[in-house]
C-alpha cells in the first residue's frame, strides 16, 4: 500500500487513518507533516484518531511539531499540544521541552488568547 493512501482526503476520511494504523511507523514517517494537517481543528471527525496515531510516531515527529509551534497558527499550535503533545512518550516530549517552555513563559498575545500558554504549562508539569 502507498503511504499516500493513509492521508485523509477530507475531514470525514476515517478509512485513511484506519489504513495508517495498519501501516504504522516507521513507514508513515514520510507523511508526518501531511497527517499533522488533520489535527488543525479538533472538531473534525478525523482529528482525534489522527492525533492518537501521531502520538506514537517517535522522535521523527519532533521537527514537524516544532514547525507548528513556531508558526503563527494559534489554533493549530493549541490542538497539536493538547491532542498530540499530551500523549507523547517522555523521550519525545523531552525534545519539545524548550519550545513548550517558551510558549508557557513568553506567549504572544495570540498564544494567550488561544490558551496555548496554559496547555503548554500543563504538558510541562506532567
WOZI-V502059 format. One line per field, one symbol per residue. ss: DSSP state (H for helix, E for strand, - for the rest). phi: phi as a letter, one per 40 degrees, with the letter a starting at -180 (. if undefined). Layout:
ss->???
phi->???
This chain:
ss->--HHHH-------HHHHHHHHHH---HHHHHHHHHHHHH-------HHHHHHHH----HHHHHHHHHHH----HHHHHHHHHHHHHH--HHHHH--HHHHHHHHH---HHHHHH-HHHHHHHHH--
phi->.ccccccdcacbcccccccccccgbcdcdcbdccccdcbcbcccdccccccccccbcgcccdccccdcccccccccddcccccbdcbccccccdcbdccccccccbccdcccccgccccccdcccc
